[in-house]
Amino acid sequence: MIPYLFLQGILVASASAFPVLEQQPLGNALPEYDSQFDGGNPHPDLHYKAGSSSDDGAPCHRGKGSAGYFGAEGSECDSPFSLINETFSWIEKNLKGNIDFVLWTGDSARHDNDEKVPRTEDEVVQLNEMLVDKFIDVFGDKRSPNGLSIPIVPTIGNNDIMPHNIFRAGPNRWTKRFEKIWSKFIPEHELHTFVEGGWFTSEVIPSKLTAISLNTMYFFDSNSAVDGCAAKSQPGYEHMEWLRVQLQLLRERGMKAILIGHVPPARTDSKQSWDESCWQKYALWVHQYRDVIVGSVYGHMNIDHFILQDHHKVNIADTDPDDTPPKASRDATGDLSIRSRSGYLSDLRHDWSKLPSPPPDVSMDNSTVDDWFREKEAFEDDGDIEFRKSKKERRQFLKKIGGPWAERYSVSLVSPSLVPNYFPTLRVVEYNITGLENIRARAETPVAADTLPSSPEEAEELAADSESIRDPGMEDLKKGKKKKDKKKKKKKKPSFKVPEPPSPTAPPGPAYSNQPLTWLGYTQYFANLTKINNEYSERYGPSADSLVDETKDKNLLTFEIEYDTKKDDIYKMEDLTVRSYFKLASRIAKKASAKDQISESGATDDLHAAIDNDDDELGDMKDAKGKKIRNRVWKTFLKRAFVGYYKPDEIEED
């Protein structure tokens, strides 16, 4: 049984977890698991015409070209309904019955990118209604009160409204329209809340797990109808206050939450998707409620990657302008080029290169997650001088990252999409369900025995460091004080209520330690449209624009596995906790090794490559021709970001 499903490219997921009492360094148990499905960004287009041109100005609507029957992969064309129909057919045959709920991350209307065929409000509504009908066809159940066999949780995309990107304070015409379109998906008692602002909650696992559908249009930097989350008069401020209240209520009920939205909280030198005041509150909220939040999922960007939010960048009481990306470099709506996206990914890598480094005695590639974050050894002492040095380095590392669970950070997952900018995708995430029936009681259980101090001295030392390791800087923020720095002015007290952090005695949340509802891994699926469209053309000719025999060719479009994090020998992720993503980000950011040199260039002599640190902070190797040699984890990350559509050499880097 799979607990939730997202529709964004389309992501399907399953996960497993084991009881809090059995928490231990990850990877030491075989938990029971279930799965969830994630999907979004389908961008259906009723005007798509097979055999038309995919050139700018004619996005597969007219002319003569190579647009395939199931979509024009590698283009800016939207999805034909042949792709939509066959995708839902594949889901019904291969996933139905194995997923517990759907998280649908938006953009269920085509782009407004054809001047000769402009979008209309009625068309946007019609396309969303058609997607709703598809979900109901697959997951309908007349025996259920709402007519669905599993919960489906949608969220508003920037192309689900008109004009695109522009969403005014609610109630407005779009919240009222979507209330009717999504009436089967939004719990009845949440309909009023949704009309007010386009946000709502849904208990996808009653009394255990809630999906919180965020309206990221109020955070989106390209929405000129609103102005961030700082002023009480703004809907973004109201939205953040609502989110804080919901998370607090869930904490009091002993429940957990998944956050879903359309536009992700991207924040680099080249791209800032959210208004800074919204990002600051979001980063603070997810940190303070890290005992409640299982994870966060977004769409919009169409590239497969993840984002690490660093709590140390939260400076909400007295925002430092130097830490805010300049206005000119914020989200450039419509810039969908591979160069723009690879530049953004390179910026992420550059940021990850500044993450605290593990102790020198920890292997970057071959060690387990435990080797990186082992806490107990930091307090053991056998009298050896070298071991004492290692112990000190490990303690310093743990303090920098927020303790053995890396609680300084949080993770947002951004999935690739169904629209074939590259190849259409689906994702299935597995999560832990071991002991799920007792999750409320266990949420109040003390930390596992193997994480408790083994001596009075260790207990005293832990108590002294507890706040600085697990929640660095929060007391200063709550009291409105700056860290000890005589040269800086005293911070102003925040003008809003700062959420309380988890209890110091509470165990780490499911995003940090493997327990009930923790995400364990995901399988990424993709449809190779190049192969599928070619097969279709061979059967029916390049000009065919409809299936000759729908029954015979019903299985022509299939999804195959691109990679599976649970079995992948490149990512080597033991689960999807923050610690695992911290390790992966560090490995992506490290400079190329001699092994990478030999693997990529075939070089067998060090004379064929050299480390060049003059212009590259990451210290990547270059071959004899001056071509950069990438470390294989970064190379794989880049390839997967574009769903394997491009060869690594085709992906430009700044």
VENZI-V755680 format. One line per field, one symbol per residue. ss: DSSP state (H for helix, E for strand, C for the rest). burial: + if it has 16 or more other C-alpha atoms within 10 Angstrom, else -. A space follows every 50 residues. Layout:
ss=???
burial=???
This chain:
ss=CCCECEECCCEEEEEECCCHHHCCCCCCCCCCEEEEEEECCCCECCCCCC CCCCCCCCCCCCCCCCCECCECCCCCCCECHHHHHHHHHHHHHHCCCCCC EEEECCCCCCCCCCCCCCCCHHHHHHHHHHHHHHHHHHHECCCCCCCECC EEEECCCCCCCCCCCCCCCCCCHHHHHHHHHCCCCCCHHHHHHHHHHCCE EEEEECCCEEEEECCHHHCECCCCCCCCCCCCCCHHHHHHHHHHHHHHHH HHHCCEEEEECCCCCCECCCCECECHHHHHHHHHHHHHCCCCEEEEEECC CCCCEEEEEEHHHCCCCCCCHHHCCCHHHCCCCCCCCHHHHHHHHHHHHH HHCCCCCCCCCCCCCCCCHHHHHCCHHHCCCCCCHHHHHHHHHHHHHHHH HCCCCCCCEEEEEECCCCCCCCCEEEEEEEEECCCHHHHHHHHCCCCCHH HCCCCHHHHHHHHHHHHHHHCCCHHHHHCCCCCCCCCCCCCCCCCCCCCC CCCCCCCCCCCCCCCCCCEEEEEEEEECHHHHHHHHHHHHCCCCCCCCCC CCCCCCCCCEEEEECCCCCCCCCCCCCHHHHHHHHHHHHCCCCHHHHHHH HCCCCHHHEEECCCCCCCCCEEECCCCEECCHHHHHHHHHHCCCCCCHHH CCCC
burial=+++++++++++++++++++++-++++----+++++++++++++++-++++ +++++--+++++--++++++++++++++++++++-++++++---++-+++ +++++++++++-+-----+----++-++++++-+++-+++-----+-+++ +++++++++++---++++++---+++-++-++-++++---++++++++++ +++++--++++++++++++++++--+++++---++++++++-++-+++-+ +--+++++++++++++++++++++++++++++++++++++++++++++++ ++++++++++++-+++++-----++----++--------+++++++++++ +++-+-+++--+-+---+++++++++-++--------+-++-++++++++ ++++++++++++++++++++++++++++++++++++--+--++---+--- --+----+-------+++++++++--+--+++--------+-+----++- ++----++++++++++++++++++++++++-++--++----++-+----- ------+++--+++++----++++++++++++++++++++++++-+++-+ +-+----++++------++++++----+++++++++++++++++++-+-- +-+-
